[in-house]
Amino acid sequence: MTRALAAAAAIAAVALFPSSACAYLDPGTGSYVAQIIIAAVVGSGFAVKIFWRRILRLFRRTDDHDAGRDA
């Protein structure tokens, strides 16, 4: 079983990581990468905004009077 898995991993590595790639990166590729980075930053900020109270609750000591406040 492990020999077959090793063979499959070797074939996948050869297929996914070729030694040379004759590729052309046009100017639109840079703007696409910038768009992905901006979307990741904005999405992360939005996720933090949505879950801010839960994030704070992880680092705060729990008190009995604050237990039912977060909804």
PQR file of N, CA, C, O and H, with PARSE charges and radii, in Angstrom:
ATOM      1  N   MET A   1       0.822  -1.198   0.000 -0.4000 1.5000
ATOM      2  CA  MET A   1       0.000   0.000   0.000 -0.0000 2.0000
ATOM      3  C   MET A   1       0.868   1.265   0.000  0.5500 1.7000
ATOM      4  O   MET A   1       0.595   2.206  -0.745 -0.5500 1.4000
ATOM      5  N   THR A   2       1.902   1.284   0.829 -0.4000 1.5000
ATOM      6  CA  THR A   2       2.749   2.474   0.889 -0.0000 2.0000
ATOM      7  C   THR A   2       3.564   2.655  -0.391  0.5500 1.7000
ATOM      8  O   THR A   2       3.868   3.784  -0.777 -0.5500 1.4000
ATOM      9  H   THR A   2       2.124   0.520   1.434  0.4000 1.0000
ATOM     10  N   ARG A   3       3.919   1.546  -1.053 -0.4000 1.5000
ATOM     11  CA  ARG A   3       4.666   1.644  -2.307 -0.0000 2.0000
ATOM     12  C   ARG A   3       3.786   2.260  -3.396  0.5500 1.7000
ATOM     13  O   ARG A   3       4.257   3.068  -4.197 -0.5500 1.4000
ATOM     14  H   ARG A   3       3.671   0.629  -0.740  0.4000 1.0000
ATOM     15  N   ALA A   4       2.518   1.881  -3.424 -0.4000 1.5000
ATOM     16  CA  ALA A   4       1.584   2.449  -4.401 -0.0000 2.0000
ATOM     17  C   ALA A   4       1.339   3.926  -4.111  0.5500 1.7000
ATOM     18  O   ALA A   4       1.228   4.730  -5.037 -0.5500 1.4000
ATOM     19  H   ALA A   4       2.134   1.225  -2.774  0.4000 1.0000
ATOM     20  N   LEU A   5       1.253   4.282  -2.846 -0.4000 1.5000
ATOM     21  CA  LEU A   5       1.054   5.682  -2.467 -0.0000 2.0000
ATOM     22  C   LEU A   5       2.278   6.516  -2.844  0.5500 1.7000
ATOM     23  O   LEU A   5       2.141   7.640  -3.329 -0.5500 1.4000
ATOM     24  H   LEU A   5       1.343   3.629  -2.094  0.4000 1.0000
ATOM     25  N   ALA A   6       3.461   5.971  -2.625 -0.4000 1.5000
ATOM     26  CA  ALA A   6       4.684   6.679  -2.999 -0.0000 2.0000
ATOM     27  C   ALA A   6       4.766   6.853  -4.515  0.5500 1.7000
ATOM     28  O   ALA A   6       5.199   7.900  -4.995 -0.5500 1.4000
ATOM     29  H   ALA A   6       3.572   5.059  -2.231  0.4000 1.0000
ATOM     30  N   ALA A   7       4.359   5.847  -5.263 -0.4000 1.5000
ATOM     31  CA  ALA A   7       4.373   5.949  -6.727 -0.0000 2.0000
ATOM     32  C   ALA A   7       3.375   6.992  -7.207  0.5500 1.7000
ATOM     33  O   ALA A   7       3.671   7.765  -8.118 -0.5500 1.4000
ATOM     34  H   ALA A   7       4.007   4.996  -4.873  0.4000 1.0000
ATOM     35  N   ALA A   8       2.205   7.016  -6.602 -0.4000 1.5000
ATOM     36  CA  ALA A   8       1.195   8.006  -6.976 -0.0000 2.0000
ATOM     37  C   ALA A   8       1.669   9.418  -6.639  0.5500 1.7000
ATOM     38  O   ALA A   8       1.430  10.349  -7.408 -0.5500 1.4000
ATOM     39  H   ALA A   8       1.965   6.388  -5.862  0.4000 1.0000
ATOM     40  N   ALA A   9       2.337   9.586  -5.496 -0.4000 1.5000
ATOM     41  CA  ALA A   9       2.868  10.896  -5.114 -0.0000 2.0000
ATOM     42  C   ALA A   9       3.967  11.339  -6.071  0.5500 1.7000
ATOM     43  O   ALA A   9       4.045  12.518  -6.415 -0.5500 1.4000
ATOM     44  H   ALA A   9       2.531   8.830  -4.871  0.4000 1.0000
ATOM     45  N   ALA A  10       4.809  10.422  -6.501 -0.4000 1.5000
ATOM     46  CA  ALA A  10       5.877  10.757  -7.445 -0.0000 2.0000
ATOM     47  C   ALA A  10       5.300  11.167  -8.795  0.5500 1.7000
ATOM     48  O   ALA A  10       5.768  12.133  -9.397 -0.5500 1.4000
ATOM     49  H   ALA A  10       4.747   9.464  -6.221  0.4000 1.0000
ATOM     50  N   ILE A  11       4.303  10.455  -9.270 -0.4000 1.5000
ATOM     51  CA  ILE A  11       3.663  10.806 -10.543 -0.0000 2.0000
ATOM     52  C   ILE A  11       2.980  12.163 -10.450  0.5500 1.7000
ATOM     53  O   ILE A  11       3.057  12.964 -11.382 -0.5500 1.4000
ATOM     54  H   ILE A  11       3.923   9.670  -8.781  0.4000 1.0000
ATOM     55  N   ALA A  12       2.311  12.424  -9.326 -0.4000 1.5000
ATOM     56  CA  ALA A  12       1.651  13.713  -9.132 -0.0000 2.0000
ATOM     57  C   ALA A  12       2.671  14.843  -9.078  0.5500 1.7000
ATOM     58  O   ALA A  12       2.428  15.918  -9.625 -0.5500 1.4000
ATOM     59  H   ALA A  12       2.248  11.773  -8.570  0.4000 1.0000
ATOM     60  N   ALA A  13       3.809  14.616  -8.428 -0.4000 1.5000
ATOM     61  CA  ALA A  13       4.844  15.646  -8.344 -0.0000 2.0000
ATOM     62  C   ALA A  13       5.418  15.959  -9.714  0.5500 1.7000
ATOM     63  O   ALA A  13       5.658  17.125 -10.026 -0.5500 1.4000
ATOM     64  H   ALA A  13       4.007  13.742  -7.984  0.4000 1.0000
ATOM     65  N   VAL A  14       5.640  14.952 -10.533 -0.4000 1.5000
ATOM     66  CA  VAL A  14       6.171  15.173 -11.877 -0.0000 2.0000
ATOM     67  C   VAL A  14       5.146  15.908 -12.736  0.5500 1.7000
ATOM     68  O   VAL A  14       5.511  16.770 -13.536 -0.5500 1.4000
ATOM     69  H   VAL A  14       5.445  14.005 -10.279  0.4000 1.0000
ATOM     70  N   ALA A  15       3.872  15.573 -12.577 -0.4000 1.5000
ATOM     71  CA  ALA A  15       2.824  16.201 -13.387 -0.0000 2.0000
ATOM     72  C   ALA A  15       2.538  17.634 -12.942  0.5500 1.7000
ATOM     73  O   ALA A  15       2.267  18.492 -13.782 -0.5500 1.4000
ATOM     74  H   ALA A  15       3.575  14.873 -11.927  0.4000 1.0000
ATOM     75  N   LEU A  16       2.594  17.910 -11.634 -0.4000 1.5000
ATOM     76  CA  LEU A  16       2.226  19.231 -11.127 -0.0000 2.0000
ATOM     77  C   LEU A  16       3.377  20.230 -11.123  0.5500 1.7000
ATOM     78  O   LEU A  16       3.137  21.436 -11.168 -0.5500 1.4000
ATOM     79  H   LEU A  16       2.814  17.213 -10.951  0.4000 1.0000
ATOM     80  N   PHE A  17       4.610  19.759 -11.071 -0.4000 1.5000
ATOM     81  CA  PHE A  17       5.759  20.651 -10.991 -0.0000 2.0000
ATOM     82  C   PHE A  17       6.718  20.386 -12.146  0.5500 1.7000
ATOM     83  O   PHE A  17       7.750  19.742 -11.955 -0.5500 1.4000
ATOM     84  H   PHE A  17       4.804  18.779 -11.035  0.4000 1.0000
ATOM     85  N   PRO A  18       6.393  20.873 -13.337 -0.5600 1.5000
ATOM     86  CA  PRO A  18       7.286  20.643 -14.481  0.2800 2.0000
ATOM     87  C   PRO A  18       8.588  21.432 -14.318  0.5500 1.7000
ATOM     88  O   PRO A  18       8.635  22.424 -13.590 -0.5500 1.4000
ATOM     89  N   SER A  19       9.626  20.987 -14.993 -0.4000 1.5000
ATOM     90  CA  SER A  19      10.932  21.634 -14.863 -0.0000 2.0000
ATOM     91  C   SER A  19      10.952  23.016 -15.522  0.5500 1.7000
ATOM     92  O   SER A  19      11.610  23.930 -15.024 -0.5500 1.4000
ATOM     93  H   SER A  19       9.587  20.181 -15.584  0.4000 1.0000
ATOM     94  N   SER A  20      10.247  23.169 -16.620 -0.4000 1.5000
ATOM     95  CA  SER A  20      10.183  24.476 -17.265 -0.0000 2.0000
ATOM     96  C   SER A  20       8.754  24.727 -17.749  0.5500 1.7000
ATOM     97  O   SER A  20       8.049  23.814 -18.178 -0.5500 1.4000
ATOM     98  H   SER A  20       9.713  22.427 -17.025  0.4000 1.0000
ATOM     99  N   ALA A  21       8.361  25.977 -17.666 -0.4000 1.5000
ATOM    100  CA  ALA A  21       7.030  26.349 -18.132 -0.0000 2.0000
ATOM    101  C   ALA A  21       7.186  27.489 -19.120  0.5500 1.7000
ATOM    102  O   ALA A  21       7.645  28.570 -18.754 -0.5500 1.4000
ATOM    103  H   ALA A  21       8.933  26.719 -17.317  0.4000 1.0000
ATOM    104  N   CYS A  22       6.816  27.261 -20.342 -0.4000 1.5000
ATOM    105  CA  CYS A  22       6.863  28.296 -21.363 -0.0000 2.0000
ATOM    106  C   CYS A  22       5.546  29.062 -21.283  0.5500 1.7000
ATOM    107  O   CYS A  22       4.593  28.773 -22.008 -0.5500 1.4000
ATOM    108  H   CYS A  22       6.443  26.382 -20.639  0.4000 1.0000
ATOM    109  N   ALA A  23       5.517  30.033 -20.396 -0.4000 1.5000
ATOM    110  CA  ALA A  23       4.275  30.748 -20.137 -0.0000 2.0000
ATOM    111  C   ALA A  23       4.499  32.247 -20.315  0.5500 1.7000
ATOM    112  O   ALA A  23       5.621  32.739 -20.200 -0.5500 1.4000
ATOM    113  H   ALA A  23       6.290  30.268 -19.807  0.4000 1.0000
ATOM    114  N   TYR A  24       3.437  32.944 -20.591 -0.4000 1.5000
ATOM    115  CA  TYR A  24       3.462  34.388 -20.753 -0.0000 2.0000
ATOM    116  C   TYR A  24       2.545  34.999 -19.714  0.5500 1.7000
ATOM    117  O   TYR A  24       1.385  34.604 -19.597 -0.5500 1.4000
ATOM    118  H   TYR A  24       2.525  32.543 -20.685  0.4000 1.0000
ATOM    119  N   LEU A  25       3.048  35.949 -18.967 -0.4000 1.5000
ATOM    120  CA  LEU A  25       2.242  36.665 -17.991 -0.0000 2.0000
ATOM    121  C   LEU A  25       1.946  38.050 -18.549  0.5500 1.7000
ATOM    122  O   LEU A  25       2.845  38.885 -18.651 -0.5500 1.4000
ATOM    123  H   LEU A  25       3.990  36.271 -19.062  0.4000 1.0000
ATOM    124  N   ASP A  26       0.711  38.295 -18.906 -0.4000 1.5000
ATOM    125  CA  ASP A  26       0.344  39.588 -19.458 -0.0000 2.0000
ATOM    126  C   ASP A  26       0.157  40.601 -18.331  0.5500 1.7000
ATOM    127  O   ASP A  26       0.121  40.224 -17.160 -0.5500 1.4000
ATOM    128  H   ASP A  26      -0.020  37.617 -18.823  0.4000 1.0000
ATOM    129  N   PRO A  27       0.039  41.886 -18.675 -0.5600 1.5000
ATOM    130  CA  PRO A  27      -0.098  42.919 -17.649  0.2800 2.0000
ATOM    131  C   PRO A  27      -1.345  42.754 -16.766  0.5500 1.7000
ATOM    132  O   PRO A  27      -1.363  43.230 -15.631 -0.5500 1.4000
ATOM    133  N   GLY A  28      -2.361  42.099 -17.269 -0.4000 1.5000
ATOM    134  CA  GLY A  28      -3.565  41.895 -16.469 -0.0000 2.0000
ATOM    135  C   GLY A  28      -3.347  40.955 -15.302  0.5500 1.7000
ATOM    136  O   GLY A  28      -4.128  40.964 -14.350 -0.5500 1.4000
ATOM    137  H   GLY A  28      -2.346  41.713 -18.191  0.4000 1.0000
ATOM    138  N   THR A  29      -2.304  40.147 -15.353 -0.4000 1.5000
ATOM    139  CA  THR A  29      -2.018  39.201 -14.278 -0.0000 2.0000
ATOM    140  C   THR A  29      -1.664  39.939 -12.992  0.5500 1.7000
ATOM    141  O   THR A  29      -2.079  39.526 -11.909 -0.5500 1.4000
ATOM    142  H   THR A  29      -1.670  40.140 -16.126  0.4000 1.0000
ATOM    143  N   GLY A  30      -0.912  41.010 -13.097 -0.4000 1.5000
ATOM    144  CA  GLY A  30      -0.542  41.800 -11.911 -0.0000 2.0000
ATOM    145  C   GLY A  30      -1.749  42.409 -11.237  0.5500 1.7000
ATOM    146  O   GLY A  30      -1.846  42.412 -10.010 -0.5500 1.4000
ATOM    147  H   GLY A  30      -0.575  41.345 -13.977  0.4000 1.0000
ATOM    148  N   SER A  31      -2.677  42.929 -12.040 -0.4000 1.5000
ATOM    149  CA  SER A  31      -3.877  43.520 -11.444 -0.0000 2.0000
ATOM    150  C   SER A  31      -4.755  42.442 -10.827  0.5500 1.7000
ATOM    151  O   SER A  31      -5.443  42.694  -9.837 -0.5500 1.4000
ATOM    152  H   SER A  31      -2.597  42.927 -13.037  0.4000 1.0000
ATOM    153  N   TYR A  32      -4.737  41.243 -11.402 -0.4000 1.5000
ATOM    154  CA  TYR A  32      -5.515  40.140 -10.842 -0.0000 2.0000
ATOM    155  C   TYR A  32      -4.945  39.725  -9.489  0.5500 1.7000
ATOM    156  O   TYR A  32      -5.698  39.480  -8.546 -0.5500 1.4000
ATOM    157  H   TYR A  32      -4.178  41.039 -12.206  0.4000 1.0000
ATOM    158  N   VAL A  33      -3.628  39.644  -9.390 -0.4000 1.5000
ATOM    159  CA  VAL A  33      -2.998  39.303  -8.117 -0.0000 2.0000
ATOM    160  C   VAL A  33      -3.292  40.390  -7.076  0.5500 1.7000
ATOM    161  O   VAL A  33      -3.584  40.077  -5.922 -0.5500 1.4000
ATOM    162  H   VAL A  33      -3.016  39.843 -10.156  0.4000 1.0000
ATOM    163  N   ALA A  34      -3.218  41.656  -7.473 -0.4000 1.5000
ATOM    164  CA  ALA A  34      -3.543  42.748  -6.556 -0.0000 2.0000
ATOM    165  C   ALA A  34      -4.993  42.652  -6.100  0.5500 1.7000
ATOM    166  O   ALA A  34      -5.291  42.906  -4.933 -0.5500 1.4000
ATOM    167  H   ALA A  34      -2.982  41.911  -8.411  0.4000 1.0000
ATOM    168  N   GLN A  35      -5.885  42.294  -6.991 -0.4000 1.5000
ATOM    169  CA  GLN A  35      -7.299  42.143  -6.663 -0.0000 2.0000
ATOM    170  C   GLN A  35      -7.507  41.027  -5.639  0.5500 1.7000
ATOM    171  O   GLN A  35      -8.320  41.166  -4.725 -0.5500 1.4000
ATOM    172  H   GLN A  35      -5.643  42.087  -7.939  0.4000 1.0000
ATOM    173  N   ILE A  36      -6.784  39.932  -5.789 -0.4000 1.5000
ATOM    174  CA  ILE A  36      -6.895  38.821  -4.846 -0.0000 2.0000
ATOM    175  C   ILE A  36      -6.401  39.248  -3.469  0.5500 1.7000
ATOM    176  O   ILE A  36      -7.029  38.922  -2.461 -0.5500 1.4000
ATOM    177  H   ILE A  36      -6.124  39.819  -6.531  0.4000 1.0000
ATOM    178  N   ILE A  37      -5.283  39.973  -3.409 -0.4000 1.5000
ATOM    179  CA  ILE A  37      -4.740  40.420  -2.128 -0.0000 2.0000
ATOM    180  C   ILE A  37      -5.688  41.396  -1.453  0.5500 1.7000
ATOM    181  O   ILE A  37      -5.919  41.297  -0.248 -0.5500 1.4000
ATOM    182  H   ILE A  37      -4.773  40.237  -4.227  0.4000 1.0000
ATOM    183  N   ILE A  38      -6.239  42.334  -2.207 -0.4000 1.5000
ATOM    184  CA  ILE A  38      -7.190  43.302  -1.630 -0.0000 2.0000
ATOM    185  C   ILE A  38      -8.443  42.592  -1.127  0.5500 1.7000
ATOM    186  O   ILE A  38      -8.953  42.919  -0.056 -0.5500 1.4000
ATOM    187  H   ILE A  38      -6.052  42.414  -3.186  0.4000 1.0000
ATOM    188  N   ALA A  39      -8.937  41.632  -1.888 -0.4000 1.5000
ATOM    189  CA  ALA A  39     -10.121  40.879  -1.459 -0.0000 2.0000
ATOM    190  C   ALA A  39      -9.847  40.089  -0.185  0.5500 1.7000
ATOM    191  O   ALA A  39     -10.716  39.993   0.682 -0.5500 1.4000
ATOM    192  H   ALA A  39      -8.523  41.366  -2.758  0.4000 1.0000
ATOM    193  N   ALA A  40      -8.652  39.523  -0.062 -0.4000 1.5000
ATOM    194  CA  ALA A  40      -8.306  38.782   1.153 -0.0000 2.0000
ATOM    195  C   ALA A  40      -8.245  39.704   2.362  0.5500 1.7000
ATOM    196  O   ALA A  40      -8.711  39.337   3.440 -0.5500 1.4000
ATOM    197  H   ALA A  40      -7.946  39.600  -0.766  0.4000 1.0000
ATOM    198  N   VAL A  41      -7.679  40.894   2.199 -0.4000 1.5000
ATOM    199  CA  VAL A  41      -7.587  41.849   3.308 -0.0000 2.0000
ATOM    200  C   VAL A  41      -8.971  42.332   3.715  0.5500 1.7000
ATOM    201  O   VAL A  41      -9.289  42.375   4.904 -0.5500 1.4000
ATOM    202  H   VAL A  41      -7.301  41.192   1.323  0.4000 1.0000
ATOM    203  N   VAL A  42      -9.795  42.695   2.738 -0.4000 1.5000
ATOM    204  CA  VAL A  42     -11.145  43.177   3.050 -0.0000 2.0000
ATOM    205  C   VAL A  42     -11.988  42.062   3.665  0.5500 1.7000
ATOM    206  O   VAL A  42     -12.729  42.306   4.617 -0.5500 1.4000
ATOM    207  H   VAL A  42      -9.537  42.660   1.773  0.4000 1.0000
ATOM    208  N   GLY A  43     -11.886  40.856   3.140 -0.4000 1.5000
ATOM    209  CA  GLY A  43     -12.627  39.722   3.694 -0.0000 2.0000
ATOM    210  C   GLY A  43     -12.205  39.401   5.115  0.5500 1.7000
ATOM    211  O   GLY A  43     -13.045  39.092   5.960 -0.5500 1.4000
ATOM    212  H   GLY A  43     -11.284  40.658   2.366  0.4000 1.0000
ATOM    213  N   SER A  44     -10.904  39.472   5.384 -0.4000 1.5000
ATOM    214  CA  SER A  44     -10.419  39.231   6.743 -0.0000 2.0000
ATOM    215  C   SER A  44     -10.929  40.304   7.697  0.5500 1.7000
ATOM    216  O   SER A  44     -11.336  40.002   8.819 -0.5500 1.4000
ATOM    217  H   SER A  44     -10.222  39.724   4.698  0.4000 1.0000
ATOM    218  N   GLY A  45     -10.906  41.540   7.256 -0.4000 1.5000
ATOM    219  CA  GLY A  45     -11.425  42.622   8.089 -0.0000 2.0000
ATOM    220  C   GLY A  45     -12.906  42.459   8.373  0.5500 1.7000
ATOM    221  O   GLY A  45     -13.357  42.706   9.491 -0.5500 1.4000
ATOM    222  H   GLY A  45     -10.576  41.785   6.345  0.4000 1.0000
ATOM    223  N   PHE A  46     -13.660  42.046   7.375 -0.4000 1.5000
ATOM    224  CA  PHE A  46     -15.089  41.835   7.576 -0.0000 2.0000
ATOM    225  C   PHE A  46     -15.348  40.679   8.538  0.5500 1.7000
ATOM    226  O   PHE A  46     -16.253  40.754   9.369 -0.5500 1.4000
ATOM    227  H   PHE A  46     -13.294  41.846   6.466  0.4000 1.0000
ATOM    228  N   ALA A  47     -14.557  39.609   8.429 -0.4000 1.5000
ATOM    229  CA  ALA A  47     -14.713  38.473   9.341 -0.0000 2.0000
ATOM    230  C   ALA A  47     -14.402  38.880  10.773  0.5500 1.7000
ATOM    231  O   ALA A  47     -15.094  38.464  11.703 -0.5500 1.4000
ATOM    232  H   ALA A  47     -13.822  39.548   7.754  0.4000 1.0000
ATOM    233  N   VAL A  48     -13.362  39.692  10.956 -0.4000 1.5000
ATOM    234  CA  VAL A  48     -13.030  40.166  12.302 -0.0000 2.0000
ATOM    235  C   VAL A  48     -14.155  41.044  12.831  0.5500 1.7000
ATOM    236  O   VAL A  48     -14.502  40.963  14.009 -0.5500 1.4000
ATOM    237  H   VAL A  48     -12.800  40.030  10.201  0.4000 1.0000
ATOM    238  N   LYS A  49     -14.726  41.883  11.971 -0.4000 1.5000
ATOM    239  CA  LYS A  49     -15.827  42.750  12.399 -0.0000 2.0000
ATOM    240  C   LYS A  49     -17.031  41.915  12.844  0.5500 1.7000
ATOM    241  O   LYS A  49     -17.651  42.217  13.864 -0.5500 1.4000
ATOM    242  H   LYS A  49     -14.443  41.948  11.014  0.4000 1.0000
ATOM    243  N   ILE A  50     -17.356  40.893  12.101 -0.4000 1.5000
ATOM    244  CA  ILE A  50     -18.508  40.055  12.415 -0.0000 2.0000
ATOM    245  C   ILE A  50     -18.304  39.293  13.726  0.5500 1.7000
ATOM    246  O   ILE A  50     -19.223  39.195  14.539 -0.5500 1.4000
ATOM    247  H   ILE A  50     -16.853  40.648  11.272  0.4000 1.0000
ATOM    248  N   PHE A  51     -17.105  38.759  13.929 -0.4000 1.5000
ATOM    249  CA  PHE A  51     -16.846  37.903  15.087 -0.0000 2.0000
ATOM    250  C   PHE A  51     -16.065  38.607  16.193  0.5500 1.7000
ATOM    251  O   PHE A  51     -15.439  37.934  17.012 -0.5500 1.4000
ATOM    252  H   PHE A  51     -16.358  38.839  13.269  0.4000 1.0000
ATOM    253  N   TRP A  52     -16.081  39.942  16.243 -0.4000 1.5000
ATOM    254  CA  TRP A  52     -15.280  40.695  17.200 -0.0000 2.0000
ATOM    255  C   TRP A  52     -15.611  40.336  18.650  0.5500 1.7000
ATOM    256  O   TRP A  52     -14.705  40.145  19.461 -0.5500 1.4000
ATOM    257  H   TRP A  52     -16.589  40.489  15.577  0.4000 1.0000
ATOM    258  N   ARG A  53     -16.882  40.244  18.977 -0.4000 1.5000
ATOM    259  CA  ARG A  53     -17.249  39.923  20.366 -0.0000 2.0000
ATOM    260  C   ARG A  53     -16.786  38.521  20.755  0.5500 1.7000
ATOM    261  O   ARG A  53     -16.354  38.305  21.887 -0.5500 1.4000
ATOM    262  H   ARG A  53     -17.618  40.399  18.318  0.4000 1.0000
ATOM    263  N   ARG A  54     -16.872  37.586  19.843 -0.4000 1.5000
ATOM    264  CA  ARG A  54     -16.397  36.230  20.136 -0.0000 2.0000
ATOM    265  C   ARG A  54     -14.880  36.196  20.289  0.5500 1.7000
ATOM    266  O   ARG A  54     -14.354  35.456  21.120 -0.5500 1.4000
ATOM    267  H   ARG A  54     -17.223  37.761  18.924  0.4000 1.0000
ATOM    268  N   ILE A  55     -14.188  36.985  19.499 -0.4000 1.5000
ATOM    269  CA  ILE A  55     -12.733  37.059  19.611 -0.0000 2.0000
ATOM    270  C   ILE A  55     -12.343  37.641  20.967  0.5500 1.7000
ATOM    271  O   ILE A  55     -11.440  37.134  21.631 -0.5500 1.4000
ATOM    272  H   ILE A  55     -14.615  37.586  18.824  0.4000 1.0000
ATOM    273  N   LEU A  56     -13.029  38.705  21.370 -0.4000 1.5000
ATOM    274  CA  LEU A  56     -12.747  39.298  22.676 -0.0000 2.0000
ATOM    275  C   LEU A  56     -13.060  38.332  23.806  0.5500 1.7000
ATOM    276  O   LEU A  56     -12.352  38.293  24.812 -0.5500 1.4000
ATOM    277  H   LEU A  56     -13.763  39.117  20.830  0.4000 1.0000
ATOM    278  N   ARG A  57     -14.121  37.552  23.640 -0.4000 1.5000
ATOM    279  CA  ARG A  57     -14.510  36.605  24.674 -0.0000 2.0000
ATOM    280  C   ARG A  57     -13.433  35.534  24.895  0.5500 1.7000
ATOM    281  O   ARG A  57     -13.295  35.009  25.999 -0.5500 1.4000
ATOM    282  H   ARG A  57     -14.696  37.584  22.823  0.4000 1.0000
ATOM    283  N   LEU A  58     -12.681  35.219  23.856 -0.4000 1.5000
ATOM    284  CA  LEU A  58     -11.596  34.246  23.998 -0.0000 2.0000
ATOM    285  C   LEU A  58     -10.499  34.738  24.942  0.5500 1.7000
ATOM    286  O   LEU A  58      -9.883  33.946  25.654 -0.5500 1.4000
ATOM    287  H   LEU A  58     -12.793  35.646  22.959  0.4000 1.0000
ATOM    288  N   PHE A  59     -10.261  36.047  24.942 -0.4000 1.5000
ATOM    289  CA  PHE A  59      -9.160  36.604  25.708 -0.0000 2.0000
ATOM    290  C   PHE A  59      -9.594  37.246  27.023  0.5500 1.7000
ATOM    291  O   PHE A  59      -8.743  37.672  27.804 -0.5500 1.4000
ATOM    292  H   PHE A  59     -10.761  36.691  24.363  0.4000 1.0000
ATOM    293  N   ARG A  60     -10.866  37.323  27.276 -0.4000 1.5000
ATOM    294  CA  ARG A  60     -11.388  37.950  28.472 -0.0000 2.0000
ATOM    295  C   ARG A  60     -11.737  36.891  29.510  0.5500 1.7000
ATOM    296  O   ARG A  60     -12.114  35.770  29.171 -0.5500 1.4000
ATOM    297  H   ARG A  60     -11.557  36.978  26.641  0.4000 1.0000
ATOM    298  N   ARG A  61     -11.604  37.264  30.768 -0.4000 1.5000
ATOM    299  CA  ARG A  61     -12.071  36.366  31.824 -0.0000 2.0000
ATOM    300  C   ARG A  61     -13.583  36.364  31.820  0.5500 1.7000
ATOM    301  O   ARG A  61     -14.212  37.401  31.606 -0.5500 1.4000
ATOM    302  H   ARG A  61     -11.298  38.175  31.042  0.4000 1.0000
ATOM    303  N   THR A  62     -14.169  35.205  32.057 -0.4000 1.5000
ATOM    304  CA  THR A  62     -15.624  35.121  32.064 -0.0000 2.0000
ATOM    305  C   THR A  62     -16.158  35.483  33.433  0.5500 1.7000
ATOM    306  O   THR A  62     -15.694  34.968  34.450 -0.5500 1.4000
ATOM    307  H   THR A  62     -13.659  34.363  32.232  0.4000 1.0000
ATOM    308  N   ASP A  63     -17.122  36.360  33.452 -0.4000 1.5000
ATOM    309  CA  ASP A  63     -17.828  36.746  34.679 -0.0000 2.0000
ATOM    310  C   ASP A  63     -19.242  36.221  34.588  0.5500 1.7000
ATOM    311  O   ASP A  63     -19.761  36.013  33.491 -0.5500 1.4000
ATOM    312  H   ASP A  63     -17.499  36.778  32.626  0.4000 1.0000
ATOM    313  N   ASP A  64     -19.856  36.008  35.707 -0.4000 1.5000
ATOM    314  CA  ASP A  64     -21.217  35.465  35.716 -0.0000 2.0000
ATOM    315  C   ASP A  64     -22.221  36.445  35.128  0.5500 1.7000
ATOM    316  O   ASP A  64     -23.181  36.016  34.488 -0.5500 1.4000
ATOM    317  H   ASP A  64     -19.434  36.176  36.598  0.4000 1.0000
ATOM    318  N   HIS A  65     -22.031  37.746  35.322 -0.4000 1.5000
ATOM    319  CA  HIS A  65     -23.021  38.708  34.832 -0.0000 2.0000
ATOM    320  C   HIS A  65     -22.904  38.960  33.323  0.5500 1.7000
ATOM    321  O   HIS A  65     -23.828  39.521  32.733 -0.5500 1.4000
ATOM    322  H   HIS A  65     -21.251  38.095  35.842  0.4000 1.0000
ATOM    323  N   ASP A  66     -21.801  38.565  32.686 -0.4000 1.5000
ATOM    324  CA  ASP A  66     -21.647  38.757  31.235 -0.0000 2.0000
ATOM    325  C   ASP A  66     -22.034  37.523  30.440  0.5500 1.7000
ATOM    326  O   ASP A  66     -21.929  37.544  29.214 -0.5500 1.4000
ATOM    327  H   ASP A  66     -21.051  38.110  33.165  0.4000 1.0000
ATOM    328  N   ALA A  67     -22.476  36.451  31.080 -0.4000 1.5000
ATOM    329  CA  ALA A  67     -22.681  35.189  30.392 -0.0000 2.0000
ATOM    330  C   ALA A  67     -23.798  35.268  29.357  0.5500 1.7000
ATOM    331  O   ALA A  67     -23.643  34.701  28.275 -0.5500 1.4000
ATOM    332  H   ALA A  67     -22.562  36.434  32.076  0.4000 1.0000
ATOM    333  N   GLY A  68     -24.899  35.931  29.627 -0.4000 1.5000
ATOM    334  CA  GLY A  68     -26.022  35.934  28.707 -0.0000 2.0000
ATOM    335  C   GLY A  68     -26.135  37.181  27.866  0.5500 1.7000
ATOM    336  O   GLY A  68     -27.135  37.362  27.171 -0.5500 1.4000
ATOM    337  H   GLY A  68     -25.025  36.391  30.506  0.4000 1.0000
ATOM    338  N   ARG A  69     -25.129  38.055  27.905 -0.4000 1.5000
ATOM    339  CA  ARG A  69     -25.220  39.329  27.199 -0.0000 2.0000
ATOM    340  C   ARG A  69     -24.956  39.247  25.709  0.5500 1.7000
ATOM    341  O   ARG A  69     -25.593  39.971  24.943 -0.5500 1.4000
ATOM    342  H   ARG A  69     -24.317  37.908  28.469  0.4000 1.0000
ATOM    343  N   ASP A  70     -24.057  38.407  25.274 -0.4000 1.5000
ATOM    344  CA  ASP A  70     -23.679  38.337  23.861 -0.0000 2.0000
ATOM    345  C   ASP A  70     -24.689  37.498  23.076  0.5500 1.7000
ATOM    346  O   ASP A  70     -24.890  36.317  23.360 -0.5500 1.4000
ATOM    347  H   ASP A  70     -23.540  37.819  25.896  0.4000 1.0000
ATOM    348  N   ALA A  71     -25.307  38.120  22.101 -0.4000 1.5000
ATOM    349  CA  ALA A  71     -26.305  37.392  21.305 -0.0000 2.0000
ATOM    350  C   ALA A  71     -26.043  37.547  19.842  0.5500 1.7000
ATOM    351  O   ALA A  71     -26.781  37.003  19.021 -0.5500 1.4000
ATOM    352  H   ALA A  71     -25.143  39.079  21.871  0.4000 1.0000
TER
END
